Every structure is written in C-alpha cells, then in structure tokens.
Amino acid sequence: MIFSKDYSDDQLPYTRSDRFLYAKVLISSIFLALSIFLALVGKDTLIGPLVLFIGIVWNLFLPLNSPISLFLSIMMSMVYVLICVPIGLVANGLLHIAYYVPMQYLAIRNQGDSFILRDKKLTDKEGLFILFYYVLFFVGIYVFSSAISSSPLLCMIDAFSATALALSALARNLRIGAYFKIRFVALAISIFLWAMLATAEVKYSGATSVFLMYIMYFVYEIAVCIYEHRHYLNKQIVSEEEQKQEKTKQIVDKKKRQLKDLSK
C-alpha cells in the first residue's frame, strides 16, 4: 500500500461536542443571513445563498461520513458548477464533481473517523508520492482550464485553488496533523480568488456568497483548532496527574514492602 494504515485510537471528540455544534450553527447562521441580505439588496443573485446553505448543511454532516453527506456533496457540486462554469473556473468545477464526490464516497466506504491525529505524519515515500501526484494534478487541470478559458491569470489562480483544496481533502481523509496548515493555505487562496470575482466590475452570479462561504470555512477551522487545542491540553493535564498518582502509588507500595520485610 502507498499509505500506511493508522491503528491509533487517539481521537478528537470536538465533532461530537454539543458546544462545537452550536458554535458551527451560530457561525453558519451569521454568514447565511449576510448572504441573504446581500442578495436582497441586489449585490448577489439567489443562487448565492442557495450554494452557501447547501455548503453549510454539507459541512455539518461531513464528519458523519453518511449517505446523507454523499447526497449533499452531489447537490453542492451541481450548484457550485452552475456558478463556476459561466465565470470560467473550470478547475474548481471539476474539483467538486470529479474529486469531492468520489472522496466523500470513499470516506463512507471506509467508515473511518474524520478526527485529525496531531502526531500522525507521512513517511518520505508517502510525501514524495503526494507531491508528484498533485504537481501532475495542478499541471493537468491548468492545461485543461487554459484550453477552455480565455484568462490565463484566472486559470492559474483557479488551478492553485483547486489543487490546494484537493490536497486538504486528502489530508483530512488521511487524518494527518499537517491538515490544518494545508487547509488554511487552501482556504486563503480560495478567498483571494473569490474576492477578486466578488469585487470585479462585472458582477458574477453567486461570487459574493461563495466568497463569504470560504471565509466561513476559514472561521470553522479556527474553531476546530481551538477545540482541538483544549482537548490536547486537557489530555496532557490528565496524563500528568495520572503519572503523579502512579508514582505515589509506587512509593507507597515500596514502603509497604520494606515494612513487611522488616517485620519478618
């Protein structure tokens, strides 16, 4: 196998935390309300809030790796493509249709947890394989986009965005600790791309809401990092306390054995 199988039970509970779920719902509601407001005042079309709403629901079901999340990924891809194709974002459109949907299907088939393992790293062989594969991925998707679109700069940023997002999806499924670094870079590139489109003189349908959606995802990941940090901090404190108790127990047992030997 190219990738080593992970047998660790060190899982993070944040996706099953009620507080984290409430935080995601609150964040989602704020961004959805803002998207609807912009559509009502004429700054975006109704397809914008629609794609943002589907993206929110998909993100809420994503950690469950359920058939519902697969259905939502298909719906999200269809609406997202309707936004991307008229703009010329071929790479982002293909990313959702030809990559995210199969990736979601594989996640369901594997029935694996989506928890990120902080200490898990790739081997040199795995790292080289991923680097080679995604360089080819970038080149191929850029060449294909350039053949269809008339804007080389837009194709370049589009290809960078799609490649980085694809890599972050792989890192999530592999549960490696570098996921967050990759994810933040991918989201930053995507935010930059959609900010260009949302502020362009030509008003692209749905661009403003997609721009908001990637900012929302960025805030999501910050919340995840906070909950994960708390988990590891609490885990470390508990581990240190258990070690102290174990040492105290060993000292007490040693003294008992000494007293027993003296009484003989």
C-alpha positions as CSV (number, residue, x, y, z in Angstrom):
1,M,0.0,0.0,0.0
2,I,1.1,3.6,-0.7
3,F,-0.2,4.9,2.6
4,S,0.4,3.3,5.9
5,K,-2.8,2.2,7.8
6,D,-3.4,4.0,11.0
7,Y,-4.5,2.0,14.0
8,S,-4.3,4.8,16.6
9,D,-7.3,5.2,19.0
10,D,-6.2,8.8,19.8
11,Q,-9.3,10.5,18.5
12,L,-10.5,14.1,19.0
13,P,-14.1,14.5,20.3
14,Y,-14.7,18.0,19.0
15,T,-17.0,17.0,16.2
16,R,-19.3,15.2,18.7
17,S,-19.3,18.1,21.1
18,D,-22.6,20.0,21.5
19,R,-20.8,23.2,22.2
20,F,-18.8,22.9,18.9
21,L,-22.0,22.1,17.0
22,Y,-23.7,25.1,18.5
23,A,-20.7,27.2,17.5
24,K,-20.9,26.0,13.9
25,V,-24.6,26.6,13.7
26,L,-24.1,30.2,15.1
27,I,-21.3,30.9,12.6
28,S,-23.3,29.5,9.7
29,S,-26.4,31.5,10.6
30,I,-24.5,34.7,10.6
31,F,-22.9,34.1,7.2
32,L,-26.2,32.8,5.7
33,A,-28.1,35.9,7.0
34,L,-25.4,38.2,5.5
35,S,-25.6,36.3,2.1
36,I,-29.4,36.6,2.0
37,F,-29.2,40.3,2.8
38,L,-26.7,40.9,0.0
39,A,-29.0,39.0,-2.4
40,L,-32.0,41.1,-1.3
41,V,-30.2,44.4,-1.8
42,G,-29.0,43.3,-5.3
43,K,-25.4,42.6,-4.6
44,D,-25.8,38.9,-5.4
45,T,-28.3,36.6,-7.0
46,L,-30.4,34.0,-5.2
47,I,-28.1,31.1,-6.3
48,G,-25.5,32.6,-3.9
49,P,-27.5,32.0,-0.7
50,L,-28.5,28.6,-2.1
51,V,-24.9,27.3,-2.5
52,L,-24.0,28.8,0.9
53,F,-26.9,27.0,2.5
54,I,-26.1,23.7,0.9
55,G,-22.4,24.2,1.9
56,I,-23.4,24.8,5.5
57,V,-25.6,21.7,5.7
58,W,-23.0,19.6,3.9
59,N,-20.3,20.8,6.4
60,L,-22.5,19.9,9.3
61,F,-23.0,16.3,8.0
62,L,-19.4,15.9,6.7
63,P,-17.8,14.4,9.9
64,L,-20.5,11.7,10.0
65,N,-19.4,10.1,6.7
66,S,-23.0,9.1,6.0
67,P,-25.0,8.6,2.8
68,I,-26.7,12.0,3.5
69,S,-23.3,13.7,3.3
70,L,-22.8,12.0,-0.1
71,F,-26.1,13.3,-1.3
72,L,-25.3,16.8,-0.1
73,S,-21.9,16.7,-1.8
74,I,-23.6,15.9,-5.1
75,M,-26.1,18.7,-4.6
76,M,-23.3,21.1,-3.6
77,S,-21.3,20.1,-6.7
78,M,-24.1,20.7,-9.1
79,V,-24.9,24.2,-7.7
80,Y,-21.3,25.1,-7.4
81,V,-20.6,24.1,-11.0
82,L,-23.5,26.4,-12.1
83,I,-21.6,29.2,-10.5
84,C,-18.1,28.3,-11.7
85,V,-18.7,27.5,-15.4
86,P,-20.1,30.9,-16.5
87,I,-17.1,32.6,-14.7
88,G,-14.6,30.3,-16.3
89,L,-13.5,28.5,-13.1
90,V,-13.1,25.1,-14.8
91,A,-10.7,23.7,-12.1
92,N,-13.0,24.5,-9.2
93,G,-15.9,23.0,-11.0
94,L,-14.0,19.8,-11.8
95,L,-12.8,19.7,-8.2
96,H,-16.3,19.3,-6.9
97,I,-17.7,17.0,-9.5
98,A,-14.7,14.7,-10.2
99,Y,-12.9,14.8,-6.8
100,Y,-15.1,15.8,-3.8
101,V,-17.9,13.4,-4.6
102,P,-15.7,10.3,-5.1
103,M,-13.7,11.3,-2.0
104,Q,-16.9,11.5,0.0
105,Y,-18.0,8.1,-1.3
106,L,-14.6,6.6,-0.3
107,A,-14.9,8.1,3.2
108,I,-18.3,6.4,3.6
109,R,-17.0,3.1,2.3
110,N,-14.0,3.1,4.7
111,Q,-16.3,4.1,7.6
112,G,-13.4,5.9,9.1
113,D,-13.4,8.7,11.6
114,S,-12.7,12.2,10.4
115,F,-10.7,13.1,13.5
116,I,-7.3,14.6,12.9
117,L,-4.4,13.0,14.6
118,R,-1.9,15.7,15.6
119,D,1.1,13.4,15.9
120,K,0.5,11.5,12.7
121,K,3.0,12.2,9.9
122,L,3.5,10.9,6.4
123,T,6.6,8.8,5.5
124,D,9.1,10.2,3.0
125,K,7.7,7.7,0.4
126,E,4.2,8.9,1.0
127,G,5.2,12.6,0.9
128,L,7.1,12.2,-2.4
129,F,4.1,10.3,-3.9
130,I,1.7,13.0,-2.9
131,L,4.0,15.8,-4.2
132,F,4.4,14.1,-7.5
133,Y,0.7,13.3,-7.9
134,Y,-0.5,16.8,-7.0
135,V,2.1,18.5,-9.3
136,L,0.7,16.5,-12.1
137,F,-2.8,17.3,-10.9
138,F,-2.1,21.0,-11.0
139,V,-0.4,20.9,-14.4
140,G,-3.2,18.8,-15.9
141,I,-6.0,20.9,-14.5
142,Y,-4.3,24.2,-15.5
143,V,-3.7,23.0,-19.1
144,F,-7.3,21.8,-19.4
145,S,-8.7,25.1,-18.0
146,S,-6.4,27.2,-20.3
147,A,-7.8,25.4,-23.3
148,I,-11.4,26.5,-22.4
149,S,-11.0,29.8,-20.6
150,S,-9.5,33.0,-22.2
151,S,-7.9,34.3,-19.0
152,P,-4.5,32.8,-18.2
153,L,-4.2,34.5,-14.8
154,L,-7.7,33.4,-13.7
155,C,-6.9,29.8,-14.8
156,M,-3.6,29.9,-12.8
157,I,-5.3,31.0,-9.6
158,D,-8.2,28.7,-10.2
159,A,-5.8,25.7,-10.6
160,F,-3.9,26.7,-7.5
161,S,-7.1,26.9,-5.5
162,A,-8.5,23.6,-6.8
163,T,-5.1,21.8,-6.2
164,A,-4.8,23.1,-2.6
165,L,-8.4,22.3,-1.8
166,A,-8.0,18.8,-3.2
167,L,-4.8,18.3,-1.1
168,S,-6.5,19.4,2.0
169,A,-9.4,16.9,1.4
170,L,-6.8,14.1,1.1
171,A,-5.0,15.3,4.3
172,R,-8.3,15.2,6.1
173,N,-9.1,11.7,5.0
174,L,-5.6,10.6,5.9
175,R,-6.1,12.3,9.3
176,I,-2.5,13.7,9.3
177,G,-1.5,16.5,11.7
178,A,-0.4,18.8,8.8
179,Y,-4.1,19.0,7.7
180,F,-4.7,22.4,9.3
181,K,-1.7,24.1,7.7
182,I,-2.7,22.8,4.3
183,R,-6.3,23.7,4.9
184,F,-5.6,27.3,5.9
185,V,-3.4,27.8,2.9
186,A,-6.0,26.3,0.6
187,L,-8.8,28.5,2.0
188,A,-6.6,31.6,1.8
189,I,-6.0,31.1,-1.9
190,S,-9.7,30.4,-2.5
191,I,-10.7,33.5,-0.5
192,F,-8.3,35.6,-2.6
193,L,-9.8,34.1,-5.8
194,W,-13.4,34.7,-5.0
195,A,-12.6,38.2,-3.5
196,M,-11.3,39.1,-7.0
197,L,-14.5,37.9,-8.6
198,A,-16.8,39.4,-6.0
199,T,-15.2,42.9,-6.3
200,A,-14.8,42.8,-10.1
201,E,-16.6,45.4,-12.3
202,V,-18.5,42.5,-13.9
203,K,-21.0,41.1,-11.4
204,Y,-20.7,37.4,-11.4
205,S,-23.7,35.4,-10.1
206,G,-23.1,33.8,-6.7
207,A,-19.5,35.1,-6.4
208,T,-20.2,37.2,-3.3
209,S,-21.8,34.3,-1.4
210,V,-19.1,31.8,-2.4
211,F,-16.5,34.4,-1.1
212,L,-18.5,34.5,2.2
213,M,-18.6,30.7,2.2
214,Y,-14.8,30.3,2.1
215,I,-14.4,32.9,4.9
216,M,-17.0,30.9,6.9
217,Y,-15.0,27.7,6.3
218,F,-11.9,29.6,7.5
219,V,-13.7,30.6,10.7
220,Y,-14.8,26.9,11.1
221,E,-11.2,25.7,11.0
222,I,-10.2,28.3,13.6
223,A,-12.9,27.0,15.9
224,V,-11.7,23.4,15.3
225,C,-8.2,24.4,16.2
226,I,-9.4,25.9,19.5
227,Y,-11.4,22.9,20.4
228,E,-8.6,20.6,19.5
229,H,-6.1,22.6,21.5
230,R,-8.3,22.4,24.5
231,H,-8.7,18.7,24.1
232,Y,-4.9,18.1,24.0
233,L,-4.3,20.5,26.8
234,N,-6.9,18.7,29.0
235,K,-5.5,15.3,27.9
236,Q,-2.0,16.4,28.9
237,I,-3.1,17.6,32.3
238,V,-4.9,14.3,32.9
239,S,-1.9,12.3,31.8
240,E,0.4,14.3,34.1
241,E,-2.0,13.7,37.0
242,E,-2.2,10.0,36.3
243,Q,1.6,9.8,36.2
244,K,1.8,11.6,39.6
245,Q,-0.7,9.2,41.1
246,E,1.2,6.2,39.6
247,K,4.5,7.4,41.1
248,T,2.8,8.0,44.5
249,K,1.3,4.5,44.4
250,Q,4.7,3.0,43.5
251,I,6.3,4.8,46.5
252,V,3.6,3.6,48.9
253,D,3.9,0.1,47.6
254,K,7.7,0.2,48.0
255,K,7.3,1.4,51.6
256,K,4.8,-1.3,52.4
257,R,7.2,-4.0,51.0
258,Q,10.0,-2.5,53.2
259,L,7.9,-2.6,56.3
260,K,6.8,-6.1,55.5
261,D,10.5,-7.2,55.1
262,L,11.4,-5.6,58.4
263,S,8.6,-7.3,60.3
264,K,9.8,-10.7,59.3
